[in-house]
Amino acid sequence: MFGTKIKAVIVWLLFFYACGAAHAKMPCAQALAKLDRLIQSNTFEVRRDIYHYTELFPQTFIEQLASLKKEDHWIDAGSGEGFAVEDLANKTVLDSPSLLQQMEPTFRKPRRVKVNSEALRAAADKLNGKDTSEKPQITAVTVKMERTPPQMEKVKFKTGRYFEDIPNEEFSPGDMITDLYGVMSYSPKVDEVLRKYHRILKMNGRAYIFIGDYVPASRVNSFFRVLQVGESGWDAPFAKSQVKRKDGSTVTLLDWVLSLKGFKASVQHREVEAASWGHASTGPILRSTLVLEKVTRDFDIPNLRLVHTTEGKPPVRTFEEVFE
Ligand SMILES: C[S@@+](CC[C@H](N)C(=O)[O-])C[C@H]1O[C@@H](n2cnc3c(N)ncnc32)[C@H](O)[C@@H]1O
């Protein structure tokens, strides 16, 4: 009994030593180890192709991708098995009739993804009409990739390293970064990742960071609520993750990023309706992406320290701002 109490005190002290004020600038060691295990396990969806990227990201993604020229650069941060970037090398990058078909409800997917079909067809035609030499440069970054990276003229794979550890100089300036449940969703150092996104983007370049499915505030009690009715029950980690500011206030990670200077930040959506025979949802789901456009040369982002994380896929994390 007495021994159990002592053990509990020791565990608490160790926790405090690793995660509390004793190491005010260091990330919590347990939380760090948890995220590392999660990423190394690689047991999440890593095989999304260009169809999934088009369906999940807002319309502006595919329009921007279609407008990239041969001297431009797309960086996929957290590219998994790299199927989306590989697809860009295909002669037919996007078969728009088949994509439009996929957006319609089926028995297994009782939902309709609302889409501007004219604009989608126009973007697909633009992409499909390009010769390989006219396509942009692509860099795909992932810690883990199970298959051997395909050898492709325009695509470079950077595997085996954390994005945060790759020197900025290794990236040629980017026009577009995509992050589909990638680096920002799993990193213990989101402040560093954002600094890097800002640094490696060209002026007016954009980062598309997928943040999950939401329902608008009017239909629920709080600002946004996680909706567990997506095809795989997606979580909304950016609205649940939190940042404790230096002034003692606490905001969601989403609000913290939206408030940063240096990016013009917005949340863009694809609307998803439940089919009439579908689940109990009473209105559209907003499939949401944080779009960050670089609008300044320099940019001060407060330093963050990881305090806690769950093991969700993606995880819900807690950070706090720390002094230099
Ligand atoms: C959930 S998967 C998504 C993969 C891909 N975007 C897709 O939709 O199929 C997350 C990917 O991000 C990678 N990843 C997560 N954190 C990373 C980091 N800090 N640096 C580099 N890659 C990271 C993982 O290795 C994995 O490939």
The ligand as a Gaussian input file, in Angstrom:
#p B3LYP/6-31G(d) Opt

LIG

0 1
 C       -1.825000      10.164000     -42.630000
 S       -0.472000      10.046000     -43.708000
 C       -1.065000      10.957000     -45.106000
 C       -0.316000      10.650000     -46.351000
 C       -0.844000      11.313000     -47.637000
 N       -0.919000      12.731000     -47.519000
 C       -2.183000      10.732000     -47.978000
 O       -3.168000      11.446000     -47.821000
 O       -2.235000       9.561000     -48.385000
 C        0.737000      11.104000     -42.986000
 C        2.050000      11.164000     -43.709000
 O        2.813000      12.248000     -43.190000
 C        4.126000      11.797000     -42.913000
 N        4.624000      12.671000     -41.834000
 C        4.014000      12.957000     -40.667000
 N        4.766000      13.807000     -39.960000
 C        5.867000      14.074000     -40.703000
 C        7.009000      14.912000     -40.524000
 N        7.157000      15.639000     -39.436000
 N        7.929000      14.958000     -41.513000
 C        7.778000      14.228000     -42.651000
 N        6.707000      13.412000     -42.876000
 C        5.766000      13.354000     -41.913000
 C        3.979000      10.358000     -42.556000
 O        5.188000       9.636000     -42.712000
 C        2.910000       9.931000     -43.578000
 O        3.505000       9.661000     -44.798000

